[in-house]
Each structure stands twice: as C-alpha cells, then as structure tokens.
Amino acid sequence: MSIAHGVKKLGVIGAGQMGLGIAFVSAVHAKVPVLLHDRSAAQIKSGLSLMDKLLAKDVSKGKITQEAAKEARDRVTVVDSTKSFRDADMVVEAVSENLALKQGIFRSLSEELSPQTILATNTSSISITKIAASTIPEGKTASDPEGRESASRVVGLHFFNPVPVMKLVELIAALQTSKETLDRARAFAIACGKEVTSSQDVPGFVSNALLMPFINEAIMCLEKGVATRDDIDKTLKLGMNHPMGPLQLADFIGLDTCLAIQQTLYTGTGDSKYRPSVLLERMVDAQWLGKKSGKGFYDYPSQ
C-alpha cells in the first residue's frame, strides 16, 4: 500500500547544484511549495538563474507548458533563515560533505522545528546514524522518549547529480529512523519522479561504495603512468560502454567531493584499499576541482 508523503511545504538548505536540483524536482514534479535557504546570496542568485534556464529548456522541448513553468517557479521562495522552515513538513539538507557542518545544521533544525518535521540529508557517504544522534535534545539521552523521537525523523535521501536528469534516489535509514519516516521519505522521492533503492547505513552506501573506489583507481592509474587520461577514459567508454570515462565523471562530480567521499570510506572502514590517490589530494589542494572550477583532469573554458 502506498504511503502519502504528507509534505505540504518543503525546506531545502543549500542552493548549489544539488540543493537547487532538489528544489526544482520538488516544485515541478511533486508540486509542493519550497523554501530555499543558503547563506550565500551569490549562490542563491546563481541557483535561481539555473532554475530559470532549466524551466525555459523544458518549455522549449515541450516537456511542460509556459504556465506550468511559471507555477513551478512561483512555488520556490528564498528565505533568510532556517527558522522560516517552522511550517515545513520536511527539510532536505544539501550542503558540503562535512560531518561537523551537517551535525550543526541538524542540531539547530531539531531545536527550531516541530518534532514531526522530517529531517533529510542528501549526503552521499556520511553516516546517517551520526547525523541523527546530533538531534537529541541537550540534557536528554538516546533512550529518553524525546531523544528517540527526535532522532527517529532523520533519514538519508541521496539524490544524484544532475538531479533533474538522474532518475535515482538512494534511501538510507539510520539505526534510529522510524518506519513512518522511511515510508514518507520514499513516497516523497517517488512524487519527485524518482525511482528509489535502499541501502544500509554504511560508508558510501551502495552507490559510492562502488563508484568512488572505481574513480580513485582510475586516478591512480594516471598517477602511476599506466595510461594517459584520454586512454583511460576511452577504454571505459568504448570497452565497457560507459557514457563517460571515470576521469571526466570525477570532474563532473567535483574532485573535492570525490576526495571527501573517498576519505569517508577510508576512515569509516579503516581499509587501505580506500586510501585516496595522492594525485587527487594534490589537485584539490590546487583548487583544480573539475568542471565547476574550470579545471580538473580536463579544462572547461568559461562560457
């Protein structure tokens, strides 16, 4: 039996590629009002500009009408503070892959919002259980009714980049996540037009526990001189029918994100097979982050 998601208003934290994409599919497909928050005014401006372009593109392709595009755009409202999320039924966090940052956000949300508000994280590798534990009220324990209730509404909703295009959402339950939270989160992802798979709360979940070591190994091949950049990517594209090679894919994901996830796998498992490539670390040090910075394994001249 399908479970109604019950989300009449959504909060999204982060107006970068992921946060904006989540706001987009929520407004266009789930048709719910979205409150969008980011500390950076420049990021908000850039994100809304991208949304306008995406809507115009969908109109030009006949995917939606001009009227539907305007209705979707009108559903998105920028807010200055997460305190404006008080009427939201669900909040999705989409900030950088940093545990301390996410814990701080979830601690604040748990204090500011209704105990019934679902708190979802778009993390692609960090422990949902650790994030959920950060919502336990001060002075309470994990076994107290208040502690159990607060942590039970935390869930992992891992959308994929670019969100408007990629069909999958990975659903991850923390040890504390309630069945109701999980069912409602799944129903909301489906309302956003996505297929849903489930993973246990392990480092990297299913997706990045498989993908990131593959990308990391490709970077090590380049680092060791096993093959050139172009031959590594061509081998996977033409030999394995991948739409793009692992080095180009790393550029599109963002090399800083790849490194953060690989470090989470390494520290979370203690297994040396997950050690990040030295070349990957140096490129991030150089701020060669891939497509978003204009330079990674490939060059991306500004338009």
Secondary structure, 3 states (H helix, E strand, C coil): CCCCCCCCCEEEECCCHHHHHHHHHHHHHHCCCEEEECCCHHHHHHHHHHHHHHHHHHHHCCCCCHHHHHHHHHCEEECCCHHHHHHCCEEEECCCCCHHHHHHHHHHHHHHCCCCCEEEECCCCCCHHHHHHCCCCCCCCCCCHHHHHHHHCEEEEEECCCCCCCCEEEEEECCCCCHHHHHHHHHHHHHCCCEEEEECCCCCCCHHHHHHHHHHHHHHHHHHCCCCHHHHHHHHHHHCCCCCCHHHHHHHHCHHHHHHHHHHHHHHHCCHHHCCCHHHHHHHHCCCCEHHHCECCCECCCC
